[in-house]
Amino acid sequence: MSLLELKGLRLIAGEKILIHDMHLSVKAGDWLTVIGESGSGKTLTGLSIGRLLPNGVRHAAGQITFNDQSLSELSEKQMNGLRGKEIAYVFQDYTGVFSPFLTIGKQLDETLRVHYTWGPKERKERIEQALNDVSLPAKRVVVSYPFQLSGGQLQRVSIAMAMLLEPKLLIADEPTSALDWVTGAEILDLLIRFREKTDCSILFITHDLKLARRCADQIVIMREGRILESGKAEDVLTQTTHPYTQKLLAAESILSYAEPGVVPERGGLS
C-alpha cells in the first residue's frame, strides 16, 4: 500500500516549468531514493510534499496524497499538525534548523510540546533517549548551544528531533553532503537503524549513487525536472538502458577509486 503518491505533479516559477508532470509512489515502510544532479528538481519535489516551496515557486497541477489524504485540500493548521509528527525532514543545511539563542534541550522540548501533552519528566526522558539513540552524550548535549556542537553532531541532533515524533515519512534531503565521508556514513547508518526501529518510509534525496546502493528499495533518476528512470534499486543499478543512468554509473566507478580501501574495477580508469 502506498503511503505517499505524487500524481502529475507540476511545479512552476513564473512561466518556467520546474517539475514536469511527475508521478512517484512510496510504499509504507519502503526506502525510495531520488538521485539527480544539482538543478534536477529533486529538492523541490521533497519540499512540495510538506508544502514548503520557496517564494516564487508554485504547485500548478497534480495531486499529492499522503496516507489517503490530499495534502492540497488541507488547511495550513492541518498541515502544521502533519509536519514533524507525520512527515519529518532532515535537511542538508542542518545549521538552519536550530536557533542559536536556545540550548538544544530547550529546542527539542519545544518540538515535543507542540505535538504532545506529555509532562516535563516524560519529555526529558524521551529527549535523552533520542539523543542516546544517535550516539550523543545526552546530558551534555541538552545544555549545549548549536555553535558548541560539530556539524556531524548537529546533523545527529536533527535526526534525533525527527525520531522523537516517530513520523510515518522521513524526507532526508542530502543529509550527508556537507559532512566528511566517515561522518556521512555514520549518519546514513543512523537513518537505516531509524527505519528498522520505527518501520517508517524514507524518501532519500541525493546526487550520490554510492549511498543509494547501501539502502534503497526503489530508485528514481531525475534530470531537468523529469523522471528519466525508476524501479527497484537492483534493476536500475544493474539493468539500466538509459544513457544518463549509464553515465552516472560510469562516473561512480571512476570516483570510487578515491575512497579508502576501494579498488576500481578493471577499465574503471582510463
C-alpha positions as CSV (number, residue, x, y, z in Angstrom):
1,M,0.0,0.0,0.0
2,S,1.3,3.5,-0.9
3,L,1.9,5.9,1.9
4,L,2.8,8.8,-0.5
5,E,1.7,9.4,-4.1
6,L,2.5,12.2,-6.4
7,K,0.3,12.2,-9.5
8,G,1.1,14.5,-12.3
9,L,2.9,17.0,-10.1
10,R,3.9,20.2,-11.9
11,L,5.8,23.0,-10.3
12,I,6.4,26.3,-12.0
13,A,8.3,29.6,-11.4
14,G,6.7,32.3,-13.5
15,E,6.4,30.8,-16.9
16,K,9.1,28.2,-16.4
17,I,8.2,24.6,-15.6
18,L,10.5,23.2,-12.9
19,I,8.9,19.8,-12.4
20,H,7.1,18.2,-15.4
21,D,4.1,16.1,-14.5
22,M,5.8,13.8,-12.0
23,H,4.4,10.5,-10.9
24,L,6.0,8.9,-7.8
25,S,4.9,6.5,-5.1
26,V,6.4,5.5,-1.8
27,K,5.1,2.3,-0.1
28,A,4.7,2.1,3.6
29,G,8.0,1.0,5.2
30,D,10.0,1.5,1.9
31,W,13.1,3.5,1.3
32,L,12.9,5.4,-2.0
33,T,16.0,7.3,-3.2
34,V,15.7,10.1,-5.7
35,I,19.0,10.7,-7.5
36,G,19.8,13.7,-9.5
37,E,22.4,16.4,-10.2
38,S,22.1,20.0,-8.9
39,G,19.1,21.6,-10.6
40,S,17.3,18.4,-11.3
41,G,14.3,19.3,-9.2
42,K,14.8,16.6,-6.5
43,T,14.9,19.1,-3.6
44,L,11.8,21.0,-4.9
45,T,10.0,17.6,-5.1
46,G,10.7,16.9,-1.4
47,L,9.7,20.4,-0.3
48,S,6.4,20.2,-2.3
49,I,5.3,17.3,-0.1
50,G,5.3,19.4,3.1
51,R,4.0,22.5,1.2
52,L,7.3,24.2,1.9
53,L,8.1,25.5,-1.6
54,P,10.2,28.7,-1.7
55,N,8.7,32.0,-2.7
56,G,8.1,32.3,-6.5
57,V,7.6,28.5,-6.9
58,R,4.0,27.3,-7.3
59,H,2.2,24.0,-7.3
60,A,0.5,24.4,-10.7
61,A,-1.0,20.9,-11.3
62,G,-1.2,17.4,-10.0
63,Q,-2.1,15.8,-6.6
64,I,0.0,14.9,-3.6
65,T,-1.7,12.2,-1.4
66,F,-0.3,11.2,2.0
67,N,-1.9,8.4,4.0
68,D,-5.1,8.7,1.8
69,Q,-5.3,12.5,2.3
70,S,-5.0,15.0,-0.4
71,L,-2.5,17.5,1.0
72,S,-3.6,20.4,-1.2
73,E,-7.0,20.2,0.4
74,L,-5.7,20.6,4.0
75,S,-5.7,24.0,5.8
76,E,-2.4,25.4,7.0
77,K,-3.3,24.5,10.5
78,Q,-3.8,20.9,9.5
79,M,-0.5,20.8,7.6
80,N,1.3,22.2,10.7
81,G,-0.1,19.2,12.5
82,L,1.3,16.8,9.9
83,R,4.7,18.4,9.6
84,G,7.1,16.8,12.1
85,K,4.7,14.4,13.6
86,E,3.7,12.6,10.4
87,I,6.1,14.0,7.8
88,A,9.5,14.9,9.1
89,Y,12.5,16.4,7.3
90,V,16.3,16.1,7.7
91,F,17.9,18.8,5.7
92,Q,21.3,19.3,4.2
93,D,21.6,22.7,6.0
94,Y,21.3,21.4,9.5
95,T,22.5,24.7,10.9
96,G,19.4,26.4,9.7
97,V,17.2,24.0,11.8
98,F,18.3,25.4,15.1
99,S,18.0,28.8,16.9
100,P,21.5,30.0,18.0
101,F,19.9,31.5,21.1
102,L,18.4,28.4,22.7
103,T,20.0,25.3,24.1
104,I,19.5,22.0,22.2
105,G,17.4,20.7,25.1
106,K,15.0,23.6,25.0
107,Q,14.5,23.3,21.3
108,L,13.8,19.6,21.4
109,D,11.5,20.1,24.3
110,E,9.5,22.7,22.4
111,T,9.2,20.3,19.5
112,L,7.5,17.8,21.8
113,R,5.3,20.4,23.5
114,V,3.9,21.4,20.1
115,H,2.7,17.9,19.3
116,Y,2.1,16.1,22.6
117,T,0.6,16.8,26.0
118,W,3.3,14.9,27.9
119,G,4.6,16.3,31.2
120,P,8.2,17.7,31.6
121,K,9.5,14.5,33.1
122,E,8.4,12.3,30.2
123,R,9.6,14.9,27.6
124,K,13.0,14.9,29.3
125,E,13.3,11.1,29.3
126,R,12.3,10.9,25.6
127,I,14.8,13.6,24.6
128,E,17.6,11.9,26.4
129,Q,16.7,8.5,24.9
130,A,16.6,10.0,21.4
131,L,20.0,11.6,21.8
132,N,21.5,8.4,23.2
133,D,20.0,6.6,20.2
134,V,22.0,8.7,17.8
135,S,25.2,8.1,19.9
136,L,25.4,11.6,21.5
137,P,26.1,12.2,25.2
138,A,22.6,13.4,26.1
139,K,23.2,15.2,29.4
140,R,25.9,17.3,27.8
141,V,24.1,18.0,24.5
142,V,20.9,19.2,26.1
143,V,22.7,22.1,27.8
144,S,24.8,23.0,24.7
145,Y,24.1,25.7,22.2
146,P,24.2,24.8,18.5
147,F,27.6,26.6,18.0
148,Q,29.1,24.3,20.6
149,L,28.5,21.2,18.5
150,S,30.2,20.0,15.3
151,G,28.4,19.6,12.0
152,G,28.1,15.9,12.4
153,Q,26.7,16.3,16.0
154,L,24.1,18.8,14.8
155,Q,23.0,16.5,12.0
156,R,22.6,13.7,14.6
157,V,20.5,16.1,16.7
158,S,18.3,16.8,13.7
159,I,17.8,13.1,13.2
160,A,17.0,12.7,16.9
161,M,14.4,15.5,16.5
162,A,12.7,13.5,13.8
163,M,12.9,10.3,15.8
164,L,11.2,12.0,18.8
165,L,8.0,12.4,16.8
166,E,8.1,8.9,15.2
167,P,6.9,10.1,11.7
168,K,5.4,7.8,9.1
169,L,7.5,9.5,6.4
170,L,11.0,10.9,6.8
171,I,12.3,13.1,3.9
172,A,16.1,13.3,4.0
173,D,17.5,15.9,1.6
174,E,21.2,15.4,1.0
175,P,21.8,14.9,4.8
176,T,25.4,13.8,4.3
177,S,26.7,16.0,1.5
178,A,28.0,18.7,3.9
179,L,29.9,16.2,6.0
180,D,33.1,14.3,5.6
181,W,33.0,10.8,4.2
182,V,33.2,8.9,7.5
183,T,30.7,11.1,9.3
184,G,28.3,10.9,6.4
185,A,28.5,7.1,6.5
186,E,27.6,7.2,10.2
187,I,24.6,9.5,9.5
188,L,23.4,7.0,6.9
189,D,23.7,4.2,9.4
190,L,21.5,6.2,11.8
191,L,18.8,6.6,9.2
192,I,19.0,2.9,8.4
193,R,18.6,2.0,12.1
194,F,15.8,4.5,12.5
195,R,13.8,2.8,9.7
196,E,14.4,-0.6,11.2
197,K,13.2,0.6,14.6
198,T,10.1,2.5,13.5
199,D,9.2,1.0,10.1
200,C,8.8,4.5,8.7
201,S,9.1,5.2,5.0
202,I,12.1,7.2,3.9
203,L,12.4,9.5,0.8
204,F,16.1,10.0,0.5
205,I,17.3,12.7,-1.9
206,T,20.9,12.6,-3.1
207,H,23.3,13.0,-6.0
208,D,25.4,10.1,-4.9
209,L,24.8,6.6,-6.3
210,K,27.0,5.0,-3.7
211,L,24.5,6.0,-1.0
212,A,21.7,4.5,-3.0
213,R,23.4,1.2,-3.3
214,R,23.5,0.8,0.5
215,C,19.9,1.2,1.4
216,A,17.4,1.9,-1.4
217,D,14.4,-0.4,-2.1
218,Q,13.4,1.8,-5.0
219,I,15.3,4.4,-7.1
220,V,14.2,7.3,-9.1
221,I,16.6,9.1,-11.5
222,M,15.8,12.8,-12.2
223,R,17.2,15.3,-14.6
224,E,15.9,18.8,-15.5
225,G,12.6,18.3,-13.7
226,R,11.8,15.0,-15.2
227,I,11.9,11.4,-14.1
228,L,14.2,9.5,-16.5
229,E,14.1,6.1,-14.9
230,S,12.5,4.4,-11.9
231,G,12.1,1.0,-10.4
232,K,13.6,-1.5,-8.0
233,A,17.1,-0.4,-6.9
234,E,18.8,-3.6,-8.2
235,D,17.1,-3.3,-11.6
236,V,18.0,0.4,-12.0
237,L,21.6,-0.1,-10.9
238,T,22.3,-3.3,-12.9
239,Q,20.0,-3.4,-15.9
240,T,19.6,0.3,-16.9
241,T,19.4,1.1,-20.6
242,H,19.1,4.8,-20.2
243,P,22.2,6.7,-21.3
244,Y,22.1,9.2,-18.4
245,T,21.9,6.5,-15.8
246,Q,24.8,4.6,-17.6
247,K,26.8,7.9,-17.4
248,L,26.2,8.2,-13.7
249,L,27.2,4.6,-13.1
250,A,30.4,5.1,-15.2
251,A,31.3,8.2,-13.2
252,E,30.7,6.4,-9.9
253,S,33.1,3.6,-10.9
254,I,35.9,6.2,-11.5
255,L,35.2,8.2,-8.4
256,S,35.1,5.2,-6.1
257,Y,38.9,4.9,-6.6
258,A,39.2,7.9,-4.3
259,E,37.6,6.1,-1.3
260,P,39.8,4.4,1.3
261,G,40.2,0.7,0.6
262,V,38.3,0.7,-2.7
263,V,40.0,-0.7,-5.8
264,P,38.3,0.3,-9.1
265,E,37.1,-2.4,-11.5
266,R,39.3,-3.2,-14.5
267,G,38.7,-0.5,-17.0
268,G,37.3,1.9,-14.4
269,L,40.2,4.3,-15.0
270,S,41.4,5.5,-18.4
